[in-house]
């Protein structure tokens, strides 16, 4: 699995326009083959900063989306709204939550050495 985090800073008068566009585009992005999850976060103390958090079945699925007409249309609409250059990072999951939960259960199990 691949996690993609994209941090975007918008001009203050463009945030509502971005949010409206995201609401329109998100269901289409979420239905792209290989997209497992999509969320939008907004800065609690900096509301002009929004971050997308997405999970992809594999890196190739994200690449296919980034090569799609949907991505090109979405990005061309969003790009003029930026106040700063966006920052994108991709991650692989090194320790999934269920493995951490299992380790925590094992650590508290009195039957374990």
C-alpha positions in Angstrom: 0.0 0.0 0.0 1.1 3.6 -0.7 0.1 6.6 1.3 0.1 10.0 -0.4 0.0 13.2 1.5 -0.3 16.5 -0.4 -0.1 19.8 1.6 -1.6 22.8 -0.2 -1.7 26.4 0.9 -4.4 28.6 -0.6 -5.0 32.3 -0.9 -7.5 33.2 1.9 -10.2 34.2 -0.6 -9.8 30.9 -2.6 -10.3 28.3 0.2 -14.1 28.1 -0.2 -13.6 27.7 -4.0 -11.2 24.9 -3.4 -13.4 23.1 -0.9 -16.4 23.3 -3.3 -14.2 21.8 -6.1 -12.9 19.1 -3.8 -16.5 18.1 -2.8 -17.2 17.7 -6.5 -14.1 15.9 -7.5 -13.6 13.6 -4.4 -16.2 10.9 -5.3 -14.6 10.6 -8.7 -11.1 10.4 -7.3 -12.2 7.8 -4.7 -13.7 5.6 -7.5 -10.4 5.4 -9.4 -9.2 1.8 -9.4 -6.7 1.3 -6.7 -7.7 4.2 -4.5 -8.6 2.8 -1.1 -9.1 5.9 0.9 -9.3 9.7 0.5 -9.6 12.4 3.1 -9.2 16.2 3.2 -7.8 17.8 6.3 -7.9 21.5 7.0 -5.5 23.3 9.3 -7.0 23.8 12.7 -5.0 26.9 13.3 -4.2 27.7 9.6 -7.5 27.2 7.6 -5.8 28.2 4.4 -3.7 25.0 4.6 -5.4 21.9 3.4 -3.9 18.4 3.1 -5.2 15.4 1.2 -4.5 12.0 2.6 -5.0 9.1 0.3 -4.2 5.4 0.3 -3.5 3.5 -2.9 -3.4 -0.2 -3.4 0.0 0.2 -5.2 2.2 3.0 -6.5 1.2 2.2 -10.1 -2.5 2.9 -9.2 -1.5 6.4 -8.1 0.6 6.9 -11.2 -2.3 5.9 -13.4 -4.6 8.4 -11.7 -1.9 11.1 -12.1 -1.8 10.3 -15.8 -5.6 10.6 -16.2 -7.9 13.2 -17.6 -9.6 13.4 -14.2 -6.3 14.4 -12.5 -5.4 16.9 -15.3 -8.9 18.6 -15.0 -8.8 18.7 -11.2 -5.2 20.0 -11.0 -5.9 22.7 -13.7 -8.8 24.0 -11.6 -6.9 23.9 -8.3 -3.5 25.2 -9.4 -4.6 28.9 -9.8 -5.9 28.9 -6.2 -2.5 28.2 -4.6 -0.7 30.8 -2.5 2.4 28.6 -2.2 3.7 25.6 -4.2 2.1 22.4 -2.9 4.2 19.7 -1.2 3.6 16.0 -1.9 5.1 13.0 -0.2 4.5 9.3 -0.7 5.0 6.7 2.0 4.8 3.0 2.4 3.3 1.6 5.5 6.1 0.2 7.6 4.1 -0.7 10.7 0.3 -1.0 10.1 -2.1 -0.2 12.9 -3.4 -3.8 13.2 0.2 -5.1 13.7 0.8 -2.4 16.4 -2.5 -3.4 18.1 -1.5 -7.1 18.0 1.9 -6.3 19.5 0.2 -4.3 22.3 -2.2 -7.2 23.0 0.8 -9.6 23.1 2.7 -7.2 25.5 -0.2 -7.2 28.0 -0.9 -10.9 27.8 0.3 -12.5 31.0 0.8 -15.8 29.2 3.7 -14.3 27.2 7.3 -14.4 28.4 
